[in-house]
Amino acid sequence: MLAQEVAILDGNSPLWERARALLNAALLLEQHDESYVWHGWTKRQIEAFLQRLPSPCSLVVAVWQAALPEQASAQVRGAAAERLMLGLVCEVVEGEIRSLRTFESLQAAGLKAVDELEPGYEDGLAILRAAHALVAPVAWALFTDWQTWNEWLFGPDEGQPLKDAVDKGALLTALAQAGRCVLLGTQTAHRYL
């Protein structure tokens, strides 16, 4: 799942805090045997997904949270109405994650400032283009809200740790069909430019 050496780019970015938790979960899965299940995720399930990806490629996740009413009324001009909570690009080579970077690093490819990104079509395509330019073609990109992300990542009930593996692909497909997230990339039916 993880390469022997994983490069962490822009690890001092404010977006890295949430990404760090994902890396910790991946390390937990790596250290346990095949029977270990983390919120429905298994090492075997993730490795099978990564092995089916083209090499090299990138995986992108963008998770926003709507501003609270008091935050929206006091909003600074030019700032997005929704706040980006997680913006992460994973580089995958030969079925292994080789590097992780936040959207902060994508500014080198012309992406606007993270606090200005919005969960719309234009910014979504800009993120995909920047990830493609700096990392590799985007195989899968997930754009969603914080509630949907947590439901998919941790399972339907965060208070109840799951004892059995869950088909996270089927769950994500159901969430996308319900309009709760958008999936784009070279491996989806909806390819980006």
TIFIVO-191365 format. One line per field, with one value per residue: x negated, y negated, z negated of N, C-alpha, C in turn; residue number from 1. Coordinates in Angstrom, 3 decimals, m for minus. Layout:
// TIFIVO-191365
n_xx	X; ...
n_yy	Y; ...
n_zz	Z; ...
ca_xx	X; ...
ca_yy	Y; ...
ca_zz	Z; ...
c_xx	X; ...
c_yy	Y; ...
c_zz	Z; ...
nr	NUM; ...
***
This chain:
// TIFIVO-191365
n_xx	m0.831; m1.731; m4.689; m8.138; m9.560; m7.914; m7.254; m6.585; m5.176; m5.049; m4.445; m4.052; m1.817; 1.403; 3.479; 2.416; 2.814; 5.281; 4.754; 2.664; 3.891; 5.048; 2.777; 1.754; 3.765; 3.383; 0.822; 1.403; 2.970; 1.027; m0.730; 0.641; 1.973; 3.677; 6.261; 7.033; 9.276; 10.109; 12.475; 14.087; 12.324; 9.782; 6.429; 5.970; 8.120; 7.545; 5.016; 5.710; 7.310; 5.379; 3.563; 4.989; 4.891; 3.698; 0.200; m2.183; 0.065; 2.425; 4.292; 6.973; 8.405; 10.935; 12.419; 15.018; 16.437; 19.424; 19.724; 20.539; 23.553; 22.887; 20.230; 20.413; 21.697; 19.768; 17.838; 14.787; 13.986; 13.462; 12.838; 13.745; 17.129; 17.456; 15.383; 12.316; 11.562; 10.005; 7.548; 5.970; 3.390; 2.403; m0.336; m0.608; m2.465; m3.025; m1.165; m1.700; m1.649; m3.506; m3.990; m2.677; m0.777; 0.512; 3.106; 1.897; m0.633; 0.036; 0.283; m1.974; m1.499; 0.270; 2.706; 5.244; 5.164; 5.646; 7.654; 9.408; 10.551; 13.420; 16.204; 16.934; 17.462; 15.472; 13.245; 12.822; 11.987; 9.659; 8.131; 7.777; 6.315; 3.979; 2.978; 2.476; 0.487; m1.621; m1.969; m0.774; 1.373; 4.790; 6.317; 8.528; 10.739; 12.186; 14.736; 16.326; 18.514; 17.946; 19.519; 20.387; 17.903; 16.921; 18.859; 18.395; 15.658; 15.465; 17.666; 21.222; 22.032; 20.266; 19.832; 19.873; 17.511; 16.687; 16.724; 16.365; 15.186; 16.074; 17.612; 16.205; 16.051; 18.557; 20.148; 19.247; 20.021; 22.805; 23.187; 22.349; 24.280; 26.467; 26.029; 24.320; 21.622; 18.943; 17.352; 14.492; 12.074; 9.546; 10.281; 12.957; 16.384; 16.861; 14.751; 12.120; 10.917
n_yy	1.178; m1.403; m2.913; m1.975; m4.261; m7.178; m10.252; m13.285; m16.167; m19.632; m19.461; m21.204; m22.621; m24.035; m22.369; m19.896; m18.704; m17.233; m15.429; m14.041; m12.361; m10.478; m9.276; m8.138; m6.217; m4.575; m3.616; m2.141; m0.076; 1.077; 2.148; 4.145; 7.541; 9.362; 9.657; 7.423; 4.718; 1.456; m0.745; 0.510; 0.700; 2.599; 3.811; 5.464; 4.829; 2.129; 2.392; 3.972; 2.165; 0.135; 1.592; 1.946; m0.477; m2.744; m3.235; m5.774; m7.486; m9.762; m10.322; m12.226; m14.112; m16.230; m18.036; m19.889; m22.199; m23.761; m27.217; m28.477; m30.275; m32.709; m32.976; m33.228; m35.715; m37.447; m37.261; m37.593; m39.574; m37.860; m35.456; m32.002; m30.691; m28.284; m26.287; m24.749; m21.714; m19.446; m18.804; m16.903; m15.206; m12.154; m10.431; m7.662; m4.875; m1.996; m0.592; m1.486; m3.996; m6.794; m9.476; m12.217; m15.170; m18.402; m20.634; m23.067; m22.864; m22.736; m25.244; m25.982; m25.166; m26.978; m26.980; m28.623; m30.330; m28.311; m29.052; m30.341; m28.506; m26.884; m24.579; m24.074; m23.536; m24.885; m25.335; m22.701; m21.465; m22.970; m22.081; m19.380; m19.682; m20.941; m18.969; m16.956; m18.226; m18.625; m16.171; m13.517; m11.980; m12.161; m9.537; m8.994; m11.274; m12.689; m14.766; m16.328; m16.889; m17.596; m16.008; m13.833; m12.777; m11.892; m9.967; m8.102; m7.459; m6.598; m4.994; m4.249; m4.816; m6.563; m6.197; m3.520; m1.231; 0.674; 4.200; 5.821; 5.994; 3.511; 2.841; 0.354; m0.885; m0.380; m1.724; m4.364; m4.713; m4.599; m6.913; m8.830; m8.446; m9.322; m11.978; m13.148; m13.423; m13.980; m12.195; m12.158; m11.721; m9.784; m7.141; m7.009; m7.247; m9.847; m11.746; m14.144; m17.214
n_zz	0.000; m0.973; 0.240; m0.347; m1.039; m1.593; m0.255; m1.813; m0.966; m1.514; m4.304; m6.394; m5.907; m6.663; m5.833; m6.126; m8.627; m8.788; m6.774; m7.872; m9.738; m8.042; m6.961; m9.290; m9.773; m7.537; m8.112; m10.412; m9.305; m7.669; m9.581; m10.890; m10.755; m8.076; m9.024; m10.372; m10.752; m9.982; m10.667; m8.722; m6.601; m4.967; m4.665; m2.461; m0.771; m0.104; 1.097; 3.339; 4.765; 5.322; 6.928; 9.271; 10.513; 13.093; 13.879; 13.799; 11.539; 10.039; 7.030; 5.882; 3.308; 2.166; m0.302; m1.560; m3.942; m4.772; m5.479; m8.699; m9.574; m10.970; m10.260; m7.516; m7.221; m8.115; m6.256; m4.492; m1.695; 1.342; 0.162; m0.007; m0.139; m1.300; m3.345; m2.657; m3.943; m3.682; m1.385; 0.732; 2.518; 3.747; 4.931; 6.983; 7.820; 9.566; 7.954; 5.381; 2.857; 3.314; 2.808; 0.888; 0.880; 0.130; 1.334; 1.259; 2.413; 5.061; 6.009; 7.323; 9.869; 10.758; 9.407; 7.569; 4.342; 1.440; m0.427; 1.206; 2.877; 4.187; 4.023; 6.781; 10.334; 11.915; 10.145; 9.398; 11.819; 12.182; 10.029; 10.760; 13.148; 12.189; 10.442; 12.297; 13.845; 11.962; 10.647; 11.633; 14.144; 13.139; 11.670; 10.014; 8.508; 5.727; 4.745; 2.185; m0.696; m4.209; m5.994; m4.369; m3.640; m6.160; m6.726; m4.686; m5.103; m7.826; m8.176; m8.367; m10.998; m13.120; m15.827; m16.314; m15.957; m13.116; m12.749; m10.635; m7.225; m4.827; m1.720; m0.438; 2.022; 3.202; 1.366; 1.759; 4.423; 4.114; 2.569; 4.429; 6.444; 5.062; 5.125; 3.317; 3.519; 5.883; 8.397; 10.332; 12.985; 14.758; 14.609; 14.296; 15.469; 16.057; 17.439; 17.075; 18.559
ca_xx	0.000; m2.665; m6.043; m9.122; m9.774; m6.840; m7.612; m5.545; m5.470; m4.366; m3.950; m3.744; m0.583; 2.547; 4.283; 1.750; 3.292; 6.284; 4.094; 1.830; 4.737; 5.186; 1.504; 1.701; 4.654; 2.715; m0.270; 2.032; 3.319; m0.231; m1.393; 1.425; 2.144; 4.781; 7.571; 7.319; 10.234; 10.191; 13.720; 14.545; 11.222; 8.747; 5.217; 6.164; 9.053; 6.846; 3.979; 6.362; 7.682; 4.168; 2.970; 5.775; 4.693; 2.593; m1.021; m1.864; 1.315; 2.642; 5.607; 7.240; 9.587; 11.228; 13.558; 15.387; 17.470; 20.124; 19.494; 21.658; 24.181; 22.147; 18.998; 20.779; 22.014; 18.538; 16.871; 13.875; 14.123; 12.529; 12.754; 14.779; 18.284; 17.245; 13.966; 11.672; 11.106; 8.990; 7.177; 4.827; 3.037; 1.540; m0.990; m0.629; m3.329; m3.056; m0.323; m2.151; m1.602; m4.890; m4.081; m1.456; m0.919; 1.778; 3.376; 0.981; m1.725; 0.554; 0.195; m3.106; m0.953; 1.242; 3.951; 5.399; 4.944; 6.535; 8.824; 10.275; 11.125; 14.822; 16.576; 17.629; 16.886; 14.254; 12.141; 12.579; 11.144; 8.347; 7.413; 7.384; 5.245; 2.752; 2.465; 1.932; m0.747; m2.697; m2.128; m0.502; 2.798; 5.664; 7.134; 9.779; 10.832; 13.414; 15.106; 17.481; 18.648; 17.352; 20.398; 20.318; 16.546; 16.849; 19.720; 17.709; 14.388; 15.620; 18.822; 22.476; 22.174; 18.909; 19.743; 19.787; 16.459; 17.120; 15.906; 16.179; 14.850; 17.196; 17.281; 16.150; 16.328; 20.012; 20.680; 18.940; 20.897; 24.150; 23.147; 22.285; 25.585; 27.397; 25.670; 23.614; 20.223; 18.643; 16.162; 13.943; 10.754; 9.378; 10.845; 14.405; 17.150; 16.794; 13.349; 11.885; 10.125
ca_yy	0.000; m2.532; m2.609; m1.909; m5.655; m8.041; m11.668; m14.190; m17.514; m20.716; m18.926; m22.278; m23.270; m23.841; m21.242; m18.632; m18.113; m16.206; m14.416; m13.249; m11.315; m9.429; m8.566; m7.312; m5.071; m3.685; m2.958; m1.130; 1.063; 1.701; 2.831; 5.272; 8.635; 9.241; 9.705; 6.138; 3.872; 0.097; m1.375; 1.171; 0.762; 3.623; 3.636; 6.200; 4.038; 0.944; 2.851; 4.398; 0.935; m0.515; 2.415; 1.798; m1.823; m2.911; m3.714; m6.475; m8.236; m10.436; m10.287; m13.547; m14.243; m17.602; m17.996; m21.224; m22.349; m25.030; m28.202; m28.705; m31.563; m33.864; m33.098; m33.692; m37.144; m38.189; m36.762; m38.541; m39.595; m36.982; m34.155; m31.077; m30.538; m27.027; m26.154; m23.491; m21.040; m18.480; m18.872; m15.996; m14.494; m10.998; m9.910; m6.199; m4.278; m0.533; m0.126; m1.975; m5.439; m7.269; m10.813; m12.890; m16.625; m19.115; m21.536; m24.215; m22.666; m22.871; m26.650; m26.068; m24.923; m28.025; m26.874; m29.770; m30.080; m27.305; m29.670; m30.869; m27.399; m26.584; m23.261; m24.193; m22.924; m25.557; m25.028; m21.262; m21.214; m23.581; m21.156; m18.212; m20.082; m21.196; m17.670; m16.297; m18.908; m18.486; m14.820; m12.499; m11.992; m11.854; m8.347; m9.218; m12.485; m12.747; m16.092; m16.096; m17.703; m16.995; m14.965; m12.669; m12.228; m11.133; m8.789; m7.126; m7.052; m5.909; m4.112; m4.953; m5.243; m6.757; m5.748; m2.050; m0.713; 1.850; 5.390; 6.490; 5.141; 2.926; 2.519; m1.108; m1.309; m0.368; m2.807; m5.622; m4.762; m4.943; m8.326; m9.617; m8.349; m10.131; m13.377; m13.661; m13.647; m13.913; m11.426; m12.461; m11.166; m8.964; m5.814; m7.150; m7.507; m11.298; m12.148; m15.586; m17.693
ca_zz	0.000; m1.028; 0.682; m1.434; m1.410; m1.123; m0.342; m2.305; m0.498; m2.230; m5.569; m7.348; m5.455; m7.566; m5.353; m6.419; m9.889; m8.494; m5.954; m8.785; m10.314; m7.029; m6.912; m10.500; m9.563; m6.582; m8.835; m11.262; m8.457; m7.231; m10.688; m11.378; m9.806; m7.132; m9.679; m11.008; m10.049; m10.519; m10.209; m7.505; m5.638; m5.174; m3.872; m1.201; 0.027; 0.401; 2.025; 4.582; 5.467; 5.822; 7.980; 10.502; 11.064; 14.042; 13.241; 12.567; 11.500; 8.765; 6.413; 5.339; 2.458; 1.758; m1.219; m2.025; m4.952; m4.597; m6.535; m9.598; m9.228; m11.499; m9.490; m6.181; m7.255; m8.380; m5.292; m3.867; m0.239; 2.039; m0.496; 0.430; m1.035; m2.001; m3.701; m2.307; m5.161; m3.287; 0.019; 0.734; 3.740; 3.519; 6.125; 6.962; 8.831; 9.459; 6.855; 4.084; 2.650; 3.265; 2.213; 0.443; 0.858; 0.011; 2.446; 1.177; 3.369; 6.421; 6.412; 8.247; 11.208; 11.050; 8.644; 6.681; 2.918; 0.864; m1.067; 2.257; 3.636; 3.923; 4.537; 8.051; 11.530; 12.360; 9.234; 9.483; 12.991; 11.934; 9.130; 11.560; 14.077; 11.423; 9.982; 13.486; 14.233; 10.976; 10.100; 12.657; 14.493; 12.003; 11.888; 9.281; 7.693; 4.938; 4.276; 1.320; m1.901; m5.405; m6.527; m3.482; m3.787; m7.412; m6.602; m3.847; m5.701; m9.102; m8.173; m8.601; m12.390; m13.638; m17.211; m16.346; m15.082; m12.374; m12.970; m9.356; m6.087; m4.109; m0.339; m0.410; 3.389; 3.377; 0.534; 2.437; 5.600; 3.636; 2.181; 5.663; 7.099; 4.272; 5.315; 2.141; 3.868; 7.310; 8.733; 11.643; 13.213; 15.955; 14.383; 14.112; 16.683; 16.267; 17.556; 17.070; 19.710
c_xx	m0.879; m4.025; m6.977; m9.442; m8.673; m7.266; m6.394; m5.947; m4.582; m3.704; m3.648; m2.491; 0.538; 3.441; 3.674; 2.291; 4.303; 5.687; 3.236; 2.632; 4.939; 3.911; 1.356; 2.576; 4.018; 1.570; 0.262; 2.371; 2.076; m0.844; m0.648; 1.520; 3.412; 6.157; 7.965; 8.249; 10.292; 11.414; 14.202; 13.478; 10.282; 7.560; 5.400; 7.057; 8.347; 5.769; 4.571; 6.771; 6.454; 3.537; 3.706; 5.578; 3.592; 1.372; m1.793; m0.491; 1.390; 4.091; 5.799; 8.475; 9.705; 12.512; 13.793; 16.408; 18.090; 19.826; 20.737; 22.260; 23.411; 20.823; 19.290; 21.050; 20.768; 17.440; 16.050; 14.044; 13.043; 12.391; 13.937; 15.893; 18.186; 15.746; 13.448; 11.087; 9.966; 8.773; 5.881; 4.649; 2.062; 0.960; m1.084; m1.471; m3.384; m2.335; m0.746; m2.023; m3.031; m5.022; m2.692; m1.741; 0.458; 1.946; 2.495; m0.127; m1.265; 0.545; m0.968; m2.655; 0.161; 2.566; 4.049; 5.226; 6.026; 7.781; 9.782; 10.951; 12.561; 15.174; 17.406; 16.841; 15.549; 13.064; 11.813; 11.686; 9.753; 7.501; 6.914; 6.231; 3.920; 2.138; 1.840; 0.581; m1.898; m2.972; m1.998; 0.962; 3.647; 6.542; 8.506; 9.663; 12.191; 13.592; 16.377; 17.515; 18.140; 18.199; 20.328; 18.966; 16.457; 17.708; 19.030; 16.454; 14.592; 16.775; 20.065; 22.640; 20.786; 18.746; 19.574; 18.668; 16.926; 16.166; 15.580; 15.839; 16.132; 16.733; 17.339; 16.395; 17.821; 20.655; 20.442; 19.810; 22.310; 24.221; 23.115; 23.633; 26.651; 27.079; 24.900; 22.125; 20.092; 17.348; 15.745; 12.598; 10.714; 9.995; 12.358; 15.074; 17.087; 15.331; 13.240; 11.006; 8.652
c_yy	m1.247; m2.066; m2.576; m3.301; m6.483; m9.484; m12.468; m15.587; m18.491; m20.221; m19.979; m23.049; m23.054; m22.671; m19.892; m17.952; m17.002; m15.095; m13.496; m12.103; m10.170; m8.608; m7.656; m6.073; m4.072; m2.933; m1.884; 0.119; 1.817; 2.576; 4.053; 6.372; 8.427; 9.221; 8.373; 5.305; 2.524; m0.569; m0.800; 1.329; 1.911; 3.320; 4.283; 5.406; 2.835; 1.343; 3.291; 3.185; 0.292; 0.262; 2.275; 0.437; m1.837; m3.470; m4.595; m7.151; m8.978; m10.240; m11.628; m13.474; m15.704; m17.573; m19.403; m21.141; m23.722; m25.937; m28.309; m30.072; m32.777; m34.068; m33.657; m35.190; m37.998; m37.847; m37.874; m38.458; m38.715; m35.619; m33.299; m30.973; m29.243; m26.867; m24.776; m22.881; m20.061; m18.616; m18.115; m15.339; m13.384; m10.569; m8.394; m5.709; m2.781; m0.034; m0.565; m3.498; m5.912; m8.643; m11.315; m14.382; m17.243; m20.027; m22.774; m24.082; m22.841; m24.324; m26.861; m25.824; m25.908; m27.919; m28.073; m29.363; m29.155; m27.931; m30.308; m29.763; m27.131; m25.243; m23.328; m23.566; m23.553; m25.220; m23.537; m20.911; m21.809; m22.692; m19.950; m18.541; m20.301; m19.885; m16.907; m16.900; m18.634; m17.053; m13.783; m12.615; m11.532; m10.657; m8.524; m10.509; m12.475; m14.165; m15.932; m17.080; m16.898; m15.843; m13.691; m11.988; m11.359; m9.875; m7.704; m6.583; m6.172; m4.924; m4.887; m5.475; m5.335; m6.247; m4.247; m1.582; 0.583; 3.013; 6.088; 5.488; 4.697; 2.674; 1.003; m1.657; m1.383; m1.486; m4.162; m5.794; m5.169; m6.413; m9.230; m9.600; m9.151; m11.628; m13.984; m13.876; m13.553; m13.142; m11.772; m11.767; m10.304; m7.582; m5.850; m7.354; m8.993; m11.729; m13.660; m15.946; m17.673
c_zz	0.000; m0.535; m0.525; m1.956; m0.770; m1.336; m0.792; m1.868; m1.236; m3.518; m6.623; m6.946; m6.465; m7.134; m5.736; m7.682; m9.644; m7.643; m6.827; m9.407; m9.329; m6.906; m8.133; m10.362; m8.600; m7.257; m9.785; m10.461; m8.003; m8.327; m11.189; m10.321; m8.984; m7.789; m10.320; m10.129; m10.763; m9.903; m8.874; m6.432; m5.985; m4.264; m2.493; m0.244; 0.670; 1.407; 3.357; 5.414; 6.097; 6.974; 9.312; 11.172; 12.111; 13.313; 14.215; 12.682; 10.172; 8.341; 5.722; 4.459; 2.020; 0.946; m1.763; m3.148; m4.770; m5.775; m7.405; m9.287; m9.742; m10.769; m8.104; m6.170; m7.464; m7.368; m4.643; m2.350; 0.400; 1.391; m0.055; m0.606; m1.830; m2.217; m3.320; m3.577; m4.870; m1.794; 0.175; 2.095; 3.365; 4.859; 5.984; 8.132; 8.554; 8.211; 5.470; 4.023; 2.423; 2.641; 1.857; 0.419; 0.730; 1.226; 2.404; 2.215; 4.810; 6.904; 7.373; 9.692; 11.537; 10.325; 7.701; 5.222; 2.361; 0.263; m0.063; 3.069; 3.205; 4.546; 5.820; 9.183; 11.913; 11.466; 9.238; 10.657; 12.821; 11.028; 9.922; 12.505; 13.344; 10.928; 11.146; 13.862; 13.269; 10.536; 11.203; 13.040; 13.306; 12.349; 11.249; 8.490; 7.018; 4.432; 3.449; 0.157; m3.099; m5.960; m5.676; m3.586; m5.037; m7.367; m5.777; m4.532; m6.930; m9.136; m8.534; m10.022; m13.007; m15.063; m17.357; m15.420; m14.414; m12.623; m11.660; m8.268; m5.387; m2.685; m0.198; 0.994; 3.653; 2.567; 1.205; 3.686; 5.199; 3.231; 3.411; 6.385; 6.363; 4.376; 4.161; 2.383; 5.385; 7.465; 10.155; 11.771; 14.450; 15.809; 14.197; 15.460; 17.049; 16.284; 17.541; 18.259; 19.410
nr	1; 2; 3; 4; 5; 6; 7; 8; 9; 10; 11; 12; 13; 14; 15; 16; 17; 18; 19; 20; 21; 22; 23; 24; 25; 26; 27; 28; 29; 30; 31; 32; 33; 34; 35; 36; 37; 38; 39; 40; 41; 42; 43; 44; 45; 46; 47; 48; 49; 50; 51; 52; 53; 54; 55; 56; 57; 58; 59; 60; 61; 62; 63; 64; 65; 66; 67; 68; 69; 70; 71; 72; 73; 74; 75; 76; 77; 78; 79; 80; 81; 82; 83; 84; 85; 86; 87; 88; 89; 90; 91; 92; 93; 94; 95; 96; 97; 98; 99; 100; 101; 102; 103; 104; 105; 106; 107; 108; 109; 110; 111; 112; 113; 114; 115; 116; 117; 118; 119; 120; 121; 122; 123; 124; 125; 126; 127; 128; 129; 130; 131; 132; 133; 134; 135; 136; 137; 138; 139; 140; 141; 142; 143; 144; 145; 146; 147; 148; 149; 150; 151; 152; 153; 154; 155; 156; 157; 158; 159; 160; 161; 162; 163; 164; 165; 166; 167; 168; 169; 170; 171; 172; 173; 174; 175; 176; 177; 178; 179; 180; 181; 182; 183; 184; 185; 186; 187; 188; 189; 190; 191; 192; 193
***
